[in-house]
Amino acid sequence: MGLNFNEIIQKNNLVLIDFSAEWCGPCQTLAPILKEVKQHFGEQLSIIKIDVDKNQALARNFGIQGVPTLILYKGGQQIWRQSGLLPKSELVRIIGPHLD
């Protein structure tokens, strides 16, 4: 990863991290949903996709047990985390209140 992971979290106000894997069906389903969420929030939200197979140490550091796991950071602090597939409406409802 070019940019340091912590730099990304610190630099961007609102960051949604998507821990996923190529072989994970729900992860493939989530990808277009996250694209829509990104379009909904635009520049206010950064979304980072992390492949757990290619970034095993990072996944271990975050205690990722299953994929997909989504983690939301605001100002460098983790404010929400959930594993599993979520619809766009739910993600918008969760992320929306954290926008400045």
MOWOVEN-V578177 format. One record per residue. RES is the residue in three letters. SS is DSSP state (@ for helix, = for strand, . for the rest). BURIAL is I if it has 9 or more other C-alpha atoms within 8 Angstrom, else O. D_CENTER is the distance of its C-alpha to the mean C-alpha in Angstrom with 2 decimals. Layout:
res=<RES;RES>
ss=<SS;SS>
burial=<BURIAL;BURIAL>
d_center=<D_CENTER;D_CENTER>
This chain:
res=<MET;GLY;LEU;ASN;PHE;ASN;GLU;ILE;ILE;GLN;LYS;ASN;ASN;LEU;VAL;LEU;ILE;ASP;PHE;SER;ALA;GLU;TRP;CYS;GLY;PRO;CYS;GLN;THR;LEU;ALA;PRO;ILE;LEU;LYS;GLU;VAL;LYS;GLN;HIS;PHE;GLY;GLU;GLN;LEU;SER;ILE;ILE;LYS;ILE;ASP;VAL;ASP;LYS;ASN;GLN;ALA;LEU;ALA;ARG;ASN;PHE;GLY;ILE;GLN;GLY;VAL;PRO;THR;LEU;ILE;LEU;TYR;LYS;GLY;GLY;GLN;GLN;ILE;TRP;ARG;GLN;SER;GLY;LEU;LEU;PRO;LYS;SER;GLU;LEU;VAL;ARG;ILE;ILE;GLY;PRO;HIS;LEU;ASP>
ss=<.;.;.;.;@;@;@;@;@;@;@;.;.;=;=;=;=;=;=;=;.;.;.;.;@;@;@;@;@;@;@;@;@;@;@;@;@;@;@;@;@;@;@;@;.;=;=;=;=;=;=;.;.;.;.;@;@;@;@;@;@;.;.;.;.;.;.;.;=;=;=;=;=;=;.;.;=;=;=;=;=;=;=;.;.;.;.;@;@;@;@;@;@;@;@;@;.;.;.;.>
burial=<O;O;O;O;O;O;O;I;I;I;O;I;I;I;I;I;I;I;I;I;I;O;O;I;O;I;I;I;I;I;O;O;I;I;O;I;I;I;O;O;O;O;O;O;I;I;I;O;O;I;I;I;O;O;I;O;O;O;I;O;O;O;O;I;O;O;I;I;I;I;I;I;I;I;I;I;O;I;O;O;I;O;I;I;I;O;O;I;O;O;I;I;O;O;I;O;O;O;O;O>
d_center=<15.45;17.54;16.13;15.86;12.43;13.83;15.32;12.18;10.90;14.52;15.35;12.90;13.34;10.13;6.82;3.34;2.07;3.21;6.58;9.24;12.91;15.57;17.75;15.43;16.68;14.10;11.38;13.81;14.24;10.63;10.55;13.11;11.75;8.58;11.36;13.35;10.94;10.77;14.55;15.00;13.71;14.73;14.93;13.89;10.12;8.45;5.55;5.61;6.31;8.19;11.22;12.43;15.96;16.03;14.38;16.09;16.91;13.43;12.41;15.70;15.17;12.18;14.36;12.27;14.93;13.62;11.19;9.07;7.41;4.46;5.06;6.14;8.62;11.77;14.49;13.36;13.34;10.97;11.79;10.06;8.88;9.72;10.48;11.76;11.90;11.79;13.79;13.07;15.58;13.93;10.53;12.86;14.95;12.42;10.97;14.45;16.44;14.46;15.47;18.56>
